[in-house]
Amino acid sequence: MADPAEPNGGAPAAPADAHHGRPEGFMALALGAIGVVFGDIGTSPLYAMREALANSRADVPAELSVLGVVSLITWALILVVTLKYVALIMRADNKGEGGTLALMALAQRALPVRSGAVLFLGMVGAALFYGDGVITPAISVLGAVEGLRDAPGVSPELGRLVLPIAGVILVTLFLVQSRGTASIARAFGPITAAWFLILGGLGLYHIFDSPDVLRGLLPHYGVIFLLNNGFVGFVILGSVFLAVTGAEALYADMGHFGKSPIQAGWLVLVLPALLLNYLGQGAMVLAHPEMRENPFFGMVPTLVYWPVLLMATAASVIASQAVITGAFSMTQQAVQLGLLPRIDIRRTSETQAGQIYVPQVNTFLMIGVILLLVTFQTSSNLAAAYGIAVTGSMFVDTLLFFVIIRYLWKKPLWLAILAAVGFGALDLVFFSSNLLKLPQGAWLPLVAGGLMVVIMWTWHRGTRILAEKTRQDSVALTELSDMLQARPPHRAPGAAIFLTSDPDVAPVALMHNLKHNKVLHERNIILTVITAQTPRVRDEDRIRIEPFNDDFRKLTVTYGFMESPNIPKALTLCRQQGLKFDIMATSFFLGRRSVVPSASSGMPLWQDKLFIFLMRNAANPTDFFRIPPGRVVEMGAQVTV
């Protein structure tokens, strides 16, 4: 395996550009945010009210059930989404970027020393996102297509095609990812905005069925409802949480649209539309109790049923697309932060930095989604598995937010504890409630997340052990320079670049070149690629050249954790500092290491084998760093871990 230019978490954070991409107006950004950020939470009305009412005890008065569920959903939207994310956590941006890994990087910078606990929390949050990412497309699309069963004039035979239709839609969605989504993404904002207007309009139309439903805005109805349901009320909280799944997207997608457009989109359109829709569903069920079986599609008038069904399907596809894109972005960040091995990341746009495609992640998600459809078959069954990954991810955000409040914002300890305990208690209540769904399928995202944590921790630990062993077996660059002065080698014309993760020791490829070929090029560059704890790095801060002696120069290239490395492009920046390269006359030397497992050192044997498997399946460093293949020389060594 090639000597990795590992992300260096301890490296000084490089300044980042404020915002890459085209300058857009506030309204355009707000509309774009509505299309991408709120897709997931915008499909929750399809099933959230239905699942919460279905779990209510039969002996609880129907009116109290409806008012209680409306109250719980309302205050979940206010406390979890509006207060926690929109008002507070979105203030903790990492150079404009958000998301669990961005929050982790920000927390690491805030602490005086690098924290293993913060790193582990980042791994857990990222892993849970993948678990959630498998379920969201399945439940969103299936929940929308299930409206066929209640559509006017539809035969039972067509109703039985719900599962195949959902499967075709989802498979098609995954297959088009490689083509890029820039063209269809332009329509996301207007379609999703229209969807929220439909949600609000349907709700407003049905509120008049029973205006008493407005009492559900009072929080005490939720408390009374929970008390009357006893332990079942605790179970119902898991269904209520379905109304706020997708809340973490507000923070994760902050870098794409900016804080203010997302906040404006939420407060002006999304929150009012959701509240109106849930109130409308509640009012309709109060007036027509038989509608509690499927309140959303029950509130759609026959005249507009098909247009609404088509819009619901479009909204679910957009919600799925947002999750898939988020998984690609999360993978890119994880690779750059050293939590995952190098992986094939392809750009689908020459102008938009965020337009990427990760084939392996796309395949993993598609297989997972199809397995979920075949296994669970209905959105009600999927609802049991949904939510636990999101609640876990939100709890991770709360813990990392404590670090931000205390160490970055320098607030008093009591204030940081108050915020962490307040939101943490809310997260744990919802998380515990979702844990009760383990037998019904909630184990699935936890298992998927757990596997991802094991993979991330194995890769992180393995690369650390490998770096330590390489350093122990290596010669310091200063020592090598003294040896070369005492016994000068044969000089080859041209320049040689040696990639290494440690610029202070002689790279493995350099030592093997001297040992076996007994030559040293006229110009030798020790190149290290590091990842800053910021999303992006300005071109003027990209490179740092450090003359070492007549034989060697050290070159450090810095990338943000949301950037893809491109070594030839970075080398063109060296001209401004007097270091010129002809790429086609320059040789790139990479050290390829053959790793042998050992039960007596490092990690357990099974983890050694997993690490070796990950190394063998990592993307070729030549492709990852965009180095011309014809200019690469690989030299190997065997290392035991």
Secondary structure in CASP SS format (residue, H / E / C, confidence):
PFRMAT SS
TARGET T0000
AUTHOR 0000-0000-0000
METHOD secondary structure of the structure
MODEL  1
M C 1.00
A E 1.00
D C 1.00
P C 1.00
A C 1.00
E C 1.00
P C 1.00
N C 1.00
G C 1.00
G C 1.00
A C 1.00
P C 1.00
A C 1.00
A C 1.00
P C 1.00
A C 1.00
D C 1.00
A C 1.00
H C 1.00
H C 1.00
G C 1.00
R C 1.00
P C 1.00
E C 1.00
G C 1.00
F H 1.00
M H 1.00
A H 1.00
L H 1.00
A H 1.00
L H 1.00
G H 1.00
A H 1.00
I H 1.00
G H 1.00
V H 1.00
V C 1.00
F C 1.00
G H 1.00
D H 1.00
I H 1.00
G H 1.00
T C 1.00
S H 1.00
P H 1.00
L H 1.00
Y C 1.00
A H 1.00
M H 1.00
R H 1.00
E H 1.00
A H 1.00
L H 1.00
A H 1.00
N C 1.00
S C 1.00
R C 1.00
A C 1.00
D C 1.00
V C 1.00
P C 1.00
A H 1.00
E H 1.00
L H 1.00
S H 1.00
V H 1.00
L H 1.00
G H 1.00
V H 1.00
V H 1.00
S H 1.00
L H 1.00
I H 1.00
T H 1.00
W H 1.00
A H 1.00
L H 1.00
I H 1.00
L H 1.00
V H 1.00
V H 1.00
T H 1.00
L H 1.00
K H 1.00
Y H 1.00
V H 1.00
A H 1.00
L H 1.00
I H 1.00
M H 1.00
R H 1.00
A C 1.00
D C 1.00
N E 1.00
K C 1.00
G C 1.00
E E 1.00
G C 1.00
G C 1.00
T H 1.00
L H 1.00
A H 1.00
L H 1.00
M H 1.00
A H 1.00
L H 1.00
A H 1.00
Q H 1.00
R H 1.00
A H 1.00
L C 1.00
P C 1.00
V C 1.00
R C 1.00
S C 1.00
G H 1.00
A H 1.00
V H 1.00
L H 1.00
F H 1.00
L H 1.00
G H 1.00
M H 1.00
V H 1.00
G H 1.00
A H 1.00
A H 1.00
L H 1.00
F H 1.00
Y H 1.00
G H 1.00
D H 1.00
G H 1.00
V H 1.00
I H 1.00
T H 1.00
P H 1.00
A H 1.00
I H 1.00
S H 1.00
V H 1.00
L H 1.00
G H 1.00
A H 1.00
V H 1.00
E H 1.00
G H 1.00
L H 1.00
R H 1.00
D H 1.00
A C 1.00
P C 1.00
G C 1.00
V C 1.00
S C 1.00
P H 1.00
E H 1.00
L H 1.00
G H 1.00
R C 1.00
L C 1.00
V H 1.00
L H 1.00
P H 1.00
I H 1.00
A H 1.00
G H 1.00
V H 1.00
I H 1.00
L H 1.00
V H 1.00
T H 1.00
L H 1.00
F H 1.00
L H 1.00
V C 1.00
Q H 1.00
S H 1.00
R H 1.00
G C 1.00
T C 1.00
A H 1.00
S H 1.00
I H 1.00
A H 1.00
R C 1.00
A C 1.00
F H 1.00
G H 1.00
P H 1.00
I H 1.00
T H 1.00
A H 1.00
A H 1.00
W H 1.00
F H 1.00
L H 1.00
I H 1.00
L H 1.00
G H 1.00
G H 1.00
L H 1.00
G H 1.00
L H 1.00
Y H 1.00
H H 1.00
I H 1.00
F C 1.00
D C 1.00
S C 1.00
P H 1.00
D H 1.00
V H 1.00
L H 1.00
R H 1.00
G H 1.00
L H 1.00
L C 1.00
P H 1.00
H H 1.00
Y H 1.00
G H 1.00
V H 1.00
I H 1.00
F H 1.00
L H 1.00
L H 1.00
N H 1.00
N H 1.00
G C 1.00
F H 1.00
V H 1.00
G H 1.00
F H 1.00
V H 1.00
I H 1.00
L H 1.00
G H 1.00
S H 1.00
V H 1.00
F H 1.00
L H 1.00
A H 1.00
V H 1.00
T C 1.00
G C 1.00
A C 1.00
E H 1.00
A H 1.00
L H 1.00
Y H 1.00
A H 1.00
D C 1.00
M H 1.00
G H 1.00
H H 1.00
F H 1.00
G C 1.00
K H 1.00
S H 1.00
P H 1.00
I H 1.00
Q H 1.00
A H 1.00
G H 1.00
W H 1.00
L H 1.00
V H 1.00
L H 1.00
V H 1.00
L H 1.00
P H 1.00
A H 1.00
L H 1.00
L H 1.00
L H 1.00
N H 1.00
Y H 1.00
L H 1.00
G H 1.00
Q H 1.00
G H 1.00
A H 1.00
M H 1.00
V H 1.00
L H 1.00
A H 1.00
H C 1.00
P H 1.00
E H 1.00
M H 1.00
R H 1.00
E H 1.00
N C 1.00
P H 1.00
F H 1.00
F H 1.00
G H 1.00
M C 1.00
V C 1.00
P C 1.00
T H 1.00
L H 1.00
V H 1.00
Y H 1.00
W H 1.00
P H 1.00
V H 1.00
L H 1.00
L H 1.00
M H 1.00
A H 1.00
T H 1.00
A H 1.00
A H 1.00
S H 1.00
V H 1.00
I H 1.00
A H 1.00
S H 1.00
Q H 1.00
A H 1.00
V H 1.00
I H 1.00
T H 1.00
G H 1.00
A H 1.00
F H 1.00
S H 1.00
M H 1.00
T H 1.00
Q H 1.00
Q H 1.00
A H 1.00
V H 1.00
Q H 1.00
L C 1.00
G C 1.00
L C 1.00
L C 1.00
P C 1.00
R C 1.00
I C 1.00
D C 1.00
I C 1.00
R E 1.00
R E 1.00
T C 1.00
S C 1.00
E C 1.00
T C 1.00
Q C 1.00
A C 1.00
G C 1.00
Q C 1.00
I E 1.00
Y E 1.00
V C 1.00
P H 1.00
Q H 1.00
V H 1.00
N H 1.00
T H 1.00
F H 1.00
L H 1.00
M H 1.00
I H 1.00
G H 1.00
V H 1.00
I H 1.00
L H 1.00
L H 1.00
L H 1.00
V H 1.00
T H 1.00
F H 1.00
Q C 1.00
T C 1.00
S H 1.00
S H 1.00
N H 1.00
L H 1.00
A H 1.00
A H 1.00
A H 1.00
Y C 1.00
G C 1.00
I H 1.00
A H 1.00
V H 1.00
T H 1.00
G H 1.00
S H 1.00
M H 1.00
F H 1.00
V H 1.00
D H 1.00
T H 1.00
L H 1.00
L H 1.00
F H 1.00
F H 1.00
V H 1.00
I H 1.00
I H 1.00
R H 1.00
Y H 1.00
L H 1.00
W C 1.00
K C 1.00
K C 1.00
P C 1.00
L H 1.00
W H 1.00
L H 1.00
A H 1.00
I H 1.00
L H 1.00
A H 1.00
A H 1.00
V H 1.00
G H 1.00
F H 1.00
G H 1.00
A H 1.00
L H 1.00
D H 1.00
L H 1.00
V H 1.00
F H 1.00
F H 1.00
S H 1.00
S H 1.00
N H 1.00
L H 1.00
L C 1.00
K C 1.00
L H 1.00
P H 1.00
Q H 1.00
G C 1.00
A C 1.00
W H 1.00
L H 1.00
P H 1.00
L H 1.00
V H 1.00
A H 1.00
G H 1.00
G H 1.00
L H 1.00
M H 1.00
V H 1.00
V H 1.00
I H 1.00
M H 1.00
W H 1.00
T H 1.00
W H 1.00
H H 1.00
R H 1.00
G H 1.00
T H 1.00
R H 1.00
I H 1.00
L H 1.00
A H 1.00
E H 1.00
K H 1.00
T H 1.00
R H 1.00
Q H 1.00
D C 1.00
S C 1.00
V C 1.00
A E 1.00
L H 1.00
T H 1.00
E H 1.00
L H 1.00
S H 1.00
D H 1.00
M H 1.00
L H 1.00
Q H 1.00
A H 1.00
R C 1.00
P C 1.00
P C 1.00
H E 1.00
R E 1.00
A E 1.00
P E 1.00
G E 1.00
A E 1.00
A E 1.00
I E 1.00
F E 1.00
L E 1.00
T C 1.00
S C 1.00
D C 1.00
P C 1.00
D C 1.00
V E 1.00
A C 1.00
P C 1.00
V H 1.00
A H 1.00
L H 1.00
M H 1.00
H H 1.00
N H 1.00
L H 1.00
K H 1.00
H H 1.00
N H 1.00
K C 1.00
V E 1.00
L E 1.00
H E 1.00
E E 1.00
R E 1.00
N E 1.00
I E 1.00
I E 1.00
L E 1.00
T E 1.00
V E 1.00
I E 1.00
T E 1.00
A C 1.00
Q C 1.00
T C 1.00
P C 1.00
R C 1.00
V C 1.00
R C 1.00
D H 1.00
E H 1.00
D H 1.00
R C 1.00
I E 1.00
R E 1.00
I E 1.00
E E 1.00
P E 1.00
F C 1.00
N C 1.00
D C 1.00
D C 1.00
F E 1.00
R E 1.00
K E 1.00
L E 1.00
T E 1.00
V E 1.00
T E 1.00
Y E 1.00
G C 1.00
F C 1.00
M C 1.00
E C 1.00
S C 1.00
P C 1.00
N C 1.00
I H 1.00
P H 1.00
K H 1.00
A H 1.00
L H 1.00
T H 1.00
L H 1.00
C H 1.00
R H 1.00
Q H 1.00
Q H 1.00
G C 1.00
L C 1.00
K C 1.00
F C 1.00
D C 1.00
I H 1.00
M H 1.00
A H 1.00
T E 1.00
S E 1.00
F E 1.00
F E 1.00
L E 1.00
G E 1.00
R E 1.00
R E 1.00
S E 1.00
V E 1.00
V E 1.00
P C 1.00
S C 1.00
A C 1.00
S C 1.00
S C 1.00
G C 1.00
M C 1.00
P C 1.00
L H 1.00
W H 1.00
Q H 1.00
D H 1.00
K H 1.00
L H 1.00
F H 1.00
I H 1.00
F H 1.00
L H 1.00
M H 1.00
R H 1.00
N C 1.00
A C 1.00
A C 1.00
N C 1.00
P H 1.00
T H 1.00
D H 1.00
F H 1.00
F C 1.00
R C 1.00
I C 1.00
P C 1.00
P H 1.00
G H 1.00
R H 1.00
V E 1.00
V E 1.00
E E 1.00
M E 1.00
G E 1.00
A E 1.00
Q E 1.00
V E 1.00
T E 1.00
V C 1.00
END
